Amino acid sequence: MRTGAELRERGGRILGSPLGRGVAALTAGALPALAFPAPSLWWFAYVALVPLMLLIRSAGTGRRAALDAWLGGTGYMLAVHHWLMPSLHVFIVVLAALLGLLWAPWGLLVARLLRGQVSGAAAAAAMVVVPCGWLMIELVRSWEGLGGPWGLLGASQWQVTPALRLASVGGVWLVSLMVVAVNTALTLLLVASAARTAATVSLVVGALALGSVWVWAPQPERSGTARIAVVQPGVVEGPGSVQRRLARSEELTRSLAGRDLDLVVWGESSLGVDPVRRPDVAARIAALSRLVGADVLVNADARQTDGSGRTGIFKRAVLVGPQGLTGDRYDKMRLVPFGEYIPARSALGWATSMGKAAGEDRLRGTRQVTMRLPGADGLRVGPLVCFESAFPDMSRQLTRDGAQLLIAQSSTASFQHGWAPGQHASLGALRAAENGRPMVHATLTGVSAVYGPHGESAGPRIGTDTSGAAVFDVPLARGTTLYVRLGDWPLYGALGVLAAFCAAEAVRSLRRRAAQPAGAVAAVVPAGEAEAVGEALRRSGQVR
């Protein structure tokens, strides 16, 4: 049996080798994925970054620290997007490695602030600057063209009530800041005895701030209830699947007759035809609307024409009432890279031969819309389609436009047996809490869920193995949250902190250079070469 000293020595040898250290960095970077659904170990998010930060801290050079962070970021992206592997195959590794480069500057930041003997002042700076650096990673990779805001660290706290209250103040960004700050404090407590007081004080201050948010942050007030039905036909495969799926959706909708509904929601791609070009299909759905006494929100994935005359494949939310098409529709604006379009198709079109990448690019909508339900006391709903529920700014804009209920129509048929359906459904809780508006996440296949205006569950989920319909009494609310009023202020604050830190570092560097004696030679060399360098300087006459 090995002793503790032997195990530490063996671990040191492994981390001392480039291969062992690289594997350790990849593994450490992947750990936070366990905080998201399906594992949903939300508490693990508060310690998951500590191994990676310790590894970066032990790097001997800035180059090694940046490399460790890059590999850690690659591991993170692979872990939170692993469900894409059946679709993109080896290309997902390439994408993860490219996006992992965003972590390299953060690695330099961690090494600069946490390496060596950390003073109390340096610890206080690290508690602020390191989380802000992480937030910049999340900001840049949240761009739609880079894959969008999937797997933001703050989103792992979707079922934690205090974190949801924090989201109502600063969105998911503020929650991410809090999670990374706790990881930074724990790292300091482990490695820097001189900084433990500062780290402890920072944790206490953070806890008091969270308590203040809980007490003083304005929250929307309850203003009634809407009865919303979700229809989930489930997986329908094989020849004629589009027609059989429509028939199943109709059957489930008919079962809702007499339930005193305000709206029936079908999932993404519930129609494989354009209801404008197929009046027979529109008439069938209108008959269902008359039967259940409520409008039906469907979603068509078909070749259609928009208001400007463009013709192509749109993902379109369409509202159908008792008299037929109401004229309310919304075309999906933010498309899934490779899944719904190929970025720079002329150069990357070969990706279609490697997996389930889009054979033809979908067209984008040009604006967000809200839809009024005349049969539900004028209830105004804001539709989103699938991937768009991951973008905080889209649901915020709908809320500012007057939406009282947020609706995301989704389908995860390609990833039915992975972690993606649960993680996608969990995003609704964050969007509801951020905006103080209930959210309905209705899927064709996957996990359907409904959340109240504080992010709380409004009823049992409909799981991936279910083909059925469910009715939810959804609590409505009036008033707005601070996030709706102030927007993404944590991002701007983080940019300001990093700008101030870089300016301070630049001033410190200039002062250090100015303090050097004229003619002095400054060099940074490995300890083992110090004697050789000194001898060379003596021979040259620069050192006596």
C-alpha positions as CSV (number, residue, x, y, z in Angstrom):
1,M,0.0,0.0,0.0
2,R,1.4,3.3,-1.1
3,T,2.0,6.1,1.5
4,G,0.7,9.6,1.1
5,A,4.2,10.8,0.2
6,E,4.6,8.2,-2.5
7,L,1.2,9.1,-4.0
8,R,2.2,12.8,-4.0
9,E,5.5,12.0,-5.7
10,R,3.8,9.9,-8.3
11,G,1.2,12.6,-8.9
12,G,4.0,15.1,-9.3
13,R,5.7,12.9,-11.9
14,I,2.5,12.6,-13.9
15,L,1.8,16.3,-13.8
16,G,5.5,16.9,-14.7
17,S,5.1,15.2,-18.0
18,P,3.4,17.2,-20.8
19,L,1.0,14.3,-21.6
20,G,0.0,13.8,-18.0
21,R,-0.5,17.5,-17.4
22,G,-2.5,17.8,-20.6
23,V,-4.9,15.0,-19.7
24,A,-5.2,16.5,-16.2
25,A,-6.2,19.9,-17.7
26,L,-8.7,18.3,-20.1
27,T,-10.3,16.4,-17.2
28,A,-10.3,19.3,-14.8
29,G,-12.0,21.5,-17.4
30,A,-14.7,18.9,-18.0
31,L,-15.7,18.7,-14.3
32,P,-18.3,21.5,-14.3
33,A,-20.5,19.6,-16.8
34,L,-21.6,17.5,-13.9
35,A,-23.5,20.5,-12.4
36,F,-25.8,20.6,-15.4
37,P,-28.7,18.2,-16.2
38,A,-28.8,15.3,-16.4
39,P,-26.5,14.8,-13.4
40,S,-27.8,18.1,-12.0
41,L,-25.2,18.2,-9.2
42,W,-25.8,22.0,-8.9
43,W,-23.7,22.3,-5.7
44,F,-20.7,20.9,-7.5
45,A,-20.4,24.0,-9.6
46,Y,-19.0,25.9,-6.6
47,V,-16.0,23.6,-6.4
48,A,-15.6,22.3,-9.9
49,L,-13.2,25.0,-11.1
50,V,-10.8,24.6,-8.2
51,P,-8.8,21.7,-9.7
52,L,-8.2,23.6,-12.9
53,M,-7.2,26.8,-11.1
54,L,-4.8,24.9,-8.9
55,L,-3.3,23.3,-12.0
56,I,-2.9,26.7,-13.7
57,R,-1.4,28.1,-10.6
58,S,1.3,25.4,-10.6
59,A,2.4,26.3,-14.1
60,G,6.0,27.3,-14.3
61,T,5.6,29.8,-17.1
62,G,2.9,32.0,-18.6
63,R,2.9,29.9,-21.7
64,R,2.2,26.7,-19.7
65,A,-0.6,28.5,-17.8
66,A,-2.2,29.5,-21.1
67,L,-1.8,26.0,-22.5
68,D,-3.4,24.5,-19.3
69,A,-6.3,26.9,-19.6
70,W,-6.8,26.2,-23.3
71,L,-6.9,22.4,-22.7
72,G,-9.3,23.0,-19.7
73,G,-11.5,25.1,-21.9
74,T,-11.5,22.4,-24.6
75,G,-12.5,19.8,-22.0
76,Y,-15.3,22.1,-20.8
77,M,-16.7,22.6,-24.3
78,L,-16.5,18.9,-25.1
79,A,-18.3,18.0,-21.9
80,V,-21.2,20.4,-22.2
81,H,-21.6,19.7,-26.0
82,H,-20.8,16.0,-25.9
83,W,-24.4,15.2,-27.2
84,L,-23.4,16.7,-30.5
85,M,-20.9,14.0,-31.2
86,P,-23.3,11.7,-33.1
87,S,-24.1,14.7,-35.4
88,L,-20.7,16.3,-35.9
89,H,-18.4,13.4,-35.1
90,V,-14.7,14.4,-35.0
91,F,-15.6,18.0,-36.0
92,I,-16.9,18.7,-32.5
93,V,-13.3,18.1,-31.2
94,V,-12.0,20.8,-33.7
95,L,-14.7,23.2,-32.7
96,A,-14.1,22.6,-29.0
97,A,-10.3,23.2,-29.4
98,L,-10.9,26.4,-31.3
99,L,-13.4,27.7,-28.7
100,G,-11.1,26.5,-25.9
101,L,-8.6,29.2,-27.0
102,L,-10.9,31.7,-25.3
103,W,-9.7,30.3,-21.9
104,A,-6.0,31.0,-22.6
105,P,-6.1,34.7,-21.5
106,W,-8.0,33.6,-18.4
107,G,-5.3,31.2,-17.6
108,L,-2.7,34.0,-17.7
109,L,-5.0,36.0,-15.4
110,V,-5.3,33.2,-12.9
111,A,-1.5,32.6,-13.0
112,R,-0.8,36.3,-12.5
113,L,-3.1,36.6,-9.5
114,L,-2.8,33.2,-7.7
115,R,0.8,32.1,-8.3
116,G,3.3,32.1,-5.5
117,Q,2.8,33.9,-2.2
118,V,-0.5,35.7,-2.5
119,S,-0.9,38.7,-0.3
120,G,-4.2,39.9,1.1
121,A,-4.5,42.7,-1.4
122,A,-3.7,40.3,-4.3
123,A,-6.4,37.9,-3.0
124,A,-9.0,40.7,-2.9
125,A,-8.1,41.6,-6.5
126,A,-8.3,38.0,-7.5
127,M,-11.8,37.6,-6.0
128,V,-13.0,40.3,-8.4
129,V,-10.8,40.0,-11.5
130,V,-10.8,36.2,-12.0
131,P,-14.6,36.0,-12.2
132,C,-14.7,39.0,-14.5
133,G,-12.2,37.2,-16.8
134,W,-14.4,34.1,-16.8
135,L,-17.4,36.2,-17.7
136,M,-15.6,37.5,-20.8
137,I,-15.2,33.9,-22.0
138,E,-18.9,33.4,-21.6
139,L,-19.7,36.7,-23.4
140,V,-17.6,35.9,-26.5
141,R,-18.6,32.3,-26.9
142,S,-22.3,33.3,-26.5
143,W,-22.2,34.9,-30.0
144,E,-24.5,32.9,-32.2
145,G,-21.8,32.2,-34.7
146,L,-19.6,30.6,-32.1
147,G,-22.4,28.2,-30.9
148,G,-24.4,30.5,-28.6
149,P,-24.8,30.6,-24.8
150,W,-25.1,26.9,-24.1
151,G,-23.6,25.7,-20.9
152,L,-23.0,29.0,-19.2
153,L,-21.8,28.2,-15.7
154,G,-24.6,30.2,-14.1
155,A,-27.2,28.2,-15.9
156,S,-26.3,25.2,-13.7
157,Q,-28.1,26.9,-10.8
158,W,-31.5,26.8,-12.5
159,Q,-33.1,25.0,-9.5
160,V,-31.5,27.1,-6.7
161,T,-34.0,29.7,-5.5
162,P,-31.4,32.3,-4.2
163,A,-29.5,32.0,-7.5
164,L,-32.8,32.6,-9.5
165,R,-33.4,35.7,-7.3
166,L,-29.9,36.8,-8.3
167,A,-30.7,36.2,-11.9
168,S,-33.6,38.7,-11.6
169,V,-31.1,41.4,-10.8
170,G,-28.3,40.7,-13.3
171,G,-29.3,37.7,-15.4
172,V,-27.4,34.5,-15.7
173,W,-24.2,36.6,-16.0
174,L,-24.4,37.7,-12.3
175,V,-25.0,34.0,-11.3
176,S,-21.9,33.0,-13.2
177,L,-19.9,35.7,-11.4
178,M,-21.0,34.4,-8.1
179,V,-20.1,30.8,-8.9
180,V,-16.6,31.6,-10.1
181,A,-16.0,33.9,-7.2
182,V,-16.8,31.1,-4.8
183,N,-14.4,28.8,-6.7
184,T,-11.7,31.5,-6.5
185,A,-12.2,32.0,-2.7
186,L,-11.9,28.2,-2.1
187,T,-8.7,28.0,-4.2
188,L,-7.2,30.9,-2.1
189,L,-8.2,29.1,1.1
190,L,-6.3,26.0,0.0
191,V,-3.1,27.6,-1.2
192,A,-2.5,31.0,0.3
193,S,-2.4,31.2,4.1
194,A,-1.7,35.0,4.0
195,A,-4.8,35.5,1.8
196,R,-7.3,33.4,3.8
197,T,-8.6,36.4,5.7
198,A,-9.3,38.3,2.5
199,A,-11.0,35.2,1.0
200,T,-13.1,34.6,4.0
201,V,-14.2,38.2,4.2
202,S,-15.1,38.1,0.5
203,L,-17.3,35.1,1.0
204,V,-19.0,36.8,3.9
205,V,-19.6,40.0,1.9
206,G,-20.9,37.9,-1.0
207,A,-23.3,36.1,1.4
208,L,-24.5,39.4,2.8
209,A,-25.0,40.8,-0.7
210,L,-27.0,37.8,-1.7
211,G,-29.2,38.3,1.4
212,S,-29.7,41.9,0.5
213,V,-30.8,40.9,-3.0
214,W,-33.2,38.4,-1.5
215,V,-34.8,41.1,0.7
216,W,-34.7,44.2,-1.5
217,A,-34.7,43.2,-5.2
218,P,-38.1,44.0,-6.7
219,Q,-40.2,41.0,-7.8
220,P,-43.2,41.0,-10.1
221,E,-46.6,40.6,-8.4
222,R,-49.1,37.8,-9.1
223,S,-51.8,39.0,-11.5
224,G,-53.8,35.9,-12.4
225,T,-53.6,32.5,-14.0
226,A,-53.5,31.2,-17.6
227,R,-54.4,27.7,-18.5
228,I,-51.9,26.5,-21.1
229,A,-51.9,23.0,-22.7
230,V,-48.7,21.4,-24.0
231,V,-48.9,18.7,-26.7
232,Q,-45.9,16.4,-27.1
233,P,-46.4,13.7,-29.7
234,G,-43.0,12.1,-28.9
235,V,-40.7,10.4,-31.3
236,V,-42.3,9.3,-34.6
237,E,-39.9,7.7,-37.1
238,G,-40.0,5.8,-40.3
239,P,-41.9,6.4,-43.6
240,G,-44.7,8.9,-43.4
241,S,-43.4,10.2,-40.0
242,V,-44.5,13.8,-40.8
243,Q,-48.1,12.8,-41.4
244,R,-48.3,10.4,-38.5
245,R,-46.8,13.0,-36.2
246,L,-49.5,15.5,-37.2
247,A,-52.2,12.9,-36.7
248,R,-50.9,12.1,-33.2
249,S,-50.8,15.8,-32.4
250,E,-54.4,16.2,-33.5
251,E,-55.4,13.2,-31.5
252,L,-53.8,14.6,-28.3
253,T,-55.3,18.0,-28.9
254,R,-58.8,16.6,-29.3
255,S,-58.4,15.0,-25.8
256,L,-58.2,18.5,-24.4
257,A,-61.8,19.4,-25.2
258,G,-63.7,20.9,-22.3
259,R,-60.6,21.8,-20.2
260,D,-61.2,25.6,-20.3
261,L,-58.0,26.5,-22.0
262,D,-56.4,29.8,-23.0
263,L,-53.8,28.3,-25.4
264,V,-52.6,25.0,-26.8
265,V,-48.9,24.9,-27.7
266,W,-47.3,22.4,-30.1
267,G,-43.6,21.8,-30.4
268,E,-41.0,22.9,-32.9
269,S,-41.4,21.4,-36.5
270,S,-44.9,20.1,-35.5
271,L,-45.9,20.9,-39.1
272,G,-43.9,19.8,-42.1
273,V,-45.9,22.0,-44.5
274,D,-46.7,25.7,-44.9
275,P,-50.2,26.1,-43.6
276,V,-50.7,29.1,-45.9
277,R,-50.0,26.9,-49.0
278,R,-51.9,24.1,-47.4
279,P,-55.3,25.5,-46.4
280,D,-56.6,22.0,-45.7
281,V,-54.0,21.6,-42.9
282,A,-54.9,25.1,-41.6
283,A,-58.6,24.2,-41.6
284,R,-57.9,21.0,-39.6
285,I,-56.1,23.0,-36.9
286,A,-58.8,25.7,-36.9
287,A,-61.3,22.9,-36.2
288,L,-59.2,21.8,-33.3
289,S,-59.2,25.4,-32.0
290,R,-63.0,25.5,-32.1
291,L,-63.2,22.1,-30.3
292,V,-60.9,23.1,-27.4
293,G,-62.0,26.7,-27.2
294,A,-58.5,28.1,-27.5
295,D,-56.0,29.2,-30.1
296,V,-53.3,26.7,-31.2
297,L,-49.7,27.8,-31.6
298,V,-48.0,25.4,-34.1
299,N,-44.6,25.5,-35.7
300,A,-43.9,24.9,-39.3
301,D,-40.5,23.7,-40.7
302,A,-41.1,24.0,-44.4
303,R,-40.4,26.0,-47.5
304,Q,-42.3,29.3,-47.0
305,T,-42.4,32.9,-48.0
306,D,-41.9,35.8,-45.6
307,G,-43.4,39.3,-45.7
308,S,-40.5,40.6,-47.8
309,G,-41.0,38.0,-50.5
310,R,-38.1,35.7,-49.5
311,T,-38.7,32.1,-50.2
312,G,-36.9,29.3,-48.4
313,I,-37.1,27.0,-45.4
314,F,-38.2,28.9,-42.3
315,K,-38.7,27.7,-38.7
316,R,-42.0,29.6,-38.1
317,A,-44.3,29.8,-35.1
318,V,-47.9,30.3,-36.4
319,L,-51.0,31.1,-34.4
320,V,-54.2,29.4,-35.5
321,G,-57.6,30.4,-34.1
322,P,-61.2,29.2,-34.6
323,Q,-61.5,31.0,-37.9
324,G,-58.1,29.8,-39.2
325,L,-54.8,31.6,-39.5
326,T,-54.8,34.7,-37.3
327,G,-51.9,36.4,-39.2
328,D,-49.6,36.2,-36.2
329,R,-46.4,34.5,-37.0
330,Y,-42.7,34.5,-36.0
331,D,-39.7,33.3,-38.0
332,K,-36.8,32.0,-36.0
333,M,-34.0,34.5,-36.0
334,R,-31.0,32.8,-34.4
335,L,-30.2,29.5,-36.1
336,V,-28.1,26.6,-34.8
337,P,-24.7,26.5,-36.5
338,F,-24.3,23.3,-38.6
339,G,-27.7,22.1,-37.4
340,E,-29.7,24.6,-39.4
341,Y,-27.1,26.4,-41.4
342,I,-23.4,25.9,-42.3
343,P,-21.2,29.0,-41.5
344,A,-19.2,29.9,-44.6
345,R,-20.8,27.0,-46.5
346,S,-18.4,27.4,-49.4
347,A,-15.5,26.6,-47.1
348,L,-17.1,24.3,-44.6
349,G,-19.7,22.6,-46.7
350,W,-17.8,19.3,-46.4
351,A,-19.2,19.1,-42.8
352,T,-22.4,17.7,-44.3
353,S,-20.6,14.5,-45.2
354,M,-19.4,13.9,-41.6
355,G,-22.7,14.0,-39.7
356,K,-26.2,15.5,-39.6
357,A,-25.2,19.0,-40.6
358,A,-27.8,21.0,-42.5
359,G,-28.1,20.1,-46.2
360,E,-29.7,23.5,-46.9
361,D,-29.5,26.7,-44.9
362,R,-32.6,27.8,-43.1
363,L,-33.6,31.5,-43.6
364,R,-33.7,33.9,-40.6
365,G,-36.5,36.0,-39.4
366,T,-35.9,39.8,-39.2
367,R,-37.7,40.8,-36.0
368,Q,-39.2,39.5,-32.7
369,V,-43.0,39.6,-32.3
370,T,-45.6,39.3,-29.6
371,M,-49.0,37.7,-30.2
372,R,-52.2,38.7,-28.5
373,L,-54.7,36.0,-27.6
374,P,-58.2,37.5,-28.0
375,G,-59.9,34.6,-26.2
376,A,-57.7,34.9,-23.1
377,D,-58.4,38.5,-21.9
378,G,-55.9,39.8,-24.4
379,L,-53.0,37.8,-23.0
380,R,-49.8,38.7,-24.9
381,V,-47.3,35.9,-25.6
382,G,-43.8,36.1,-26.8
383,P,-42.6,33.1,-29.0
384,L,-39.1,31.7,-29.2
385,V,-38.0,28.8,-31.2
386,C,-35.7,26.1,-29.7
387,F,-32.1,27.4,-29.5
388,E,-33.4,30.9,-28.9
389,S,-34.4,30.2,-25.3
390,A,-30.6,30.1,-24.5
391,F,-30.2,33.8,-25.3
392,P,-31.1,36.1,-22.4
393,D,-31.5,39.2,-24.5
394,M,-34.3,37.7,-26.6
395,S,-36.6,36.9,-23.8
396,R,-35.8,40.3,-22.2
397,Q,-36.7,42.1,-25.4
398,L,-40.0,40.2,-25.6
399,T,-40.8,41.3,-22.0
400,R,-40.0,44.9,-22.8
401,D,-42.3,44.6,-25.7
402,G,-45.2,43.6,-23.4
403,A,-45.1,39.8,-23.4
404,Q,-46.9,38.4,-20.4
405,L,-46.0,34.8,-21.2
406,L,-42.8,33.5,-22.8
407,I,-43.1,30.4,-25.0
408,A,-40.2,28.3,-26.4
409,Q,-41.1,25.6,-29.0
410,S,-38.5,23.0,-29.2
411,S,-37.5,19.5,-30.5
412,T,-34.6,17.4,-29.4
413,A,-35.3,14.4,-31.6
414,S,-31.7,14.0,-32.6
415,F,-30.5,14.0,-29.0
416,Q,-33.4,12.2,-27.3
417,H,-31.3,9.9,-25.2
418,G,-28.5,12.3,-24.0
419,W,-28.2,15.2,-21.6
420,A,-29.4,17.8,-24.0
421,P,-33.2,17.6,-23.5
422,G,-33.0,18.1,-19.7
423,Q,-30.5,20.9,-20.0
424,H,-32.5,22.7,-22.7
425,A,-35.7,22.5,-20.6
426,S,-33.8,23.9,-17.5
427,L,-33.0,27.2,-19.4
428,G,-36.7,28.1,-19.1
429,A,-36.3,28.6,-15.3
430,L,-33.5,31.1,-15.8
431,R,-35.4,33.0,-18.5
432,A,-38.5,33.1,-16.3
433,A,-36.6,34.4,-13.2
434,E,-34.6,37.0,-15.3
435,N,-37.8,38.6,-16.6
436,G,-40.4,37.9,-14.0
437,R,-42.5,36.2,-16.7
438,P,-43.7,32.6,-16.7
439,M,-42.2,30.4,-19.5
440,V,-43.6,27.4,-21.3
441,H,-41.0,25.1,-22.9
442,A,-43.0,22.9,-25.2
443,T,-41.2,20.1,-27.2
444,L,-42.1,17.9,-30.1
445,T,-39.8,15.4,-28.5
446,G,-37.7,15.8,-25.5
447,V,-38.6,17.4,-22.1
448,S,-41.5,19.8,-21.8
449,A,-41.6,22.0,-18.7
450,V,-43.4,25.1,-17.4
451,Y,-42.0,27.7,-15.0
452,G,-43.7,30.4,-12.9
453,P,-42.5,34.1,-13.0
454,H,-39.8,33.4,-10.3
455,G,-38.4,30.4,-12.1
456,E,-40.3,27.9,-9.9
457,S,-41.7,24.8,-11.5
458,A,-45.4,25.2,-12.4
459,G,-46.1,21.5,-12.7
460,P,-44.6,18.1,-13.5
461,R,-42.3,17.8,-16.5
462,I,-43.2,15.7,-19.5
463,G,-40.3,13.4,-20.1
464,T,-38.5,12.1,-23.2
465,D,-40.4,8.8,-23.1
466,T,-43.8,10.4,-23.0
467,S,-46.3,11.0,-25.9
468,G,-49.2,12.9,-24.4
469,A,-50.8,16.3,-23.5
470,A,-50.8,18.1,-20.2
471,V,-52.6,21.2,-18.9
472,F,-50.8,23.7,-16.7
473,D,-52.2,26.5,-14.5
474,V,-49.5,29.1,-15.2
475,P,-49.2,32.0,-12.7
476,L,-49.0,35.4,-14.4
477,A,-47.3,38.5,-13.0
478,R,-47.1,42.2,-13.5
479,G,-44.1,44.5,-13.0
480,T,-40.5,44.0,-14.1
481,T,-37.3,42.9,-12.7
482,L,-34.0,44.8,-12.4
483,Y,-32.6,42.7,-15.2
484,V,-35.3,43.8,-17.5
485,R,-34.8,47.5,-16.5
486,L,-31.0,47.5,-16.4
487,G,-30.0,44.8,-18.9
488,D,-26.6,43.1,-19.0
489,W,-24.9,45.4,-16.5
490,P,-22.7,42.7,-15.1
491,L,-21.0,42.3,-18.5
492,Y,-20.3,46.1,-18.6
493,G,-19.0,46.0,-15.1
494,A,-16.7,43.1,-15.8
495,L,-15.3,44.9,-18.9
496,G,-14.6,48.0,-16.7
497,V,-12.9,45.9,-14.0
498,L,-10.6,44.2,-16.6
499,A,-9.8,47.5,-18.3
500,A,-8.8,49.0,-14.9
501,F,-6.7,45.9,-14.1
502,C,-4.9,46.0,-17.5
503,A,-4.2,49.8,-17.0
504,A,-2.8,49.1,-13.5
505,E,-0.6,46.3,-14.8
506,A,0.7,48.6,-17.6
507,V,1.5,51.4,-15.1
508,R,3.2,48.9,-12.8
509,S,5.3,47.6,-15.7
510,L,6.4,51.1,-16.7
511,R,7.4,52.0,-13.1
512,R,9.4,48.8,-12.9
513,R,11.3,49.7,-16.0
514,A,11.8,53.2,-14.9
515,A,13.3,52.0,-11.6
516,Q,16.0,49.9,-13.3
517,P,19.5,51.5,-13.2
518,A,20.7,52.8,-16.5
519,G,22.6,50.2,-18.4
520,A,21.4,47.4,-16.3
521,V,20.5,44.2,-18.0
522,A,17.3,42.5,-16.9
523,A,16.7,38.9,-17.8
524,V,14.4,36.1,-16.6
525,V,16.2,32.7,-16.8
526,P,15.6,29.3,-15.3
527,A,17.2,28.8,-11.9
528,G,19.6,26.2,-13.2
529,E,21.1,28.6,-15.7
530,A,21.7,31.5,-13.3
531,E,25.4,30.7,-12.6
532,A,26.1,30.3,-16.3
533,V,24.5,33.7,-17.1
534,G,26.4,35.3,-14.2
535,E,29.7,34.0,-15.5
536,A,28.9,35.2,-19.0
537,L,28.1,38.7,-17.7
538,R,31.3,38.8,-15.7
539,R,33.4,37.9,-18.7
540,S,31.7,40.7,-20.7
541,G,32.5,43.2,-18.0
542,Q,28.9,44.1,-17.2
543,V,29.1,42.6,-13.7
544,R,32.2,42.7,-11.5
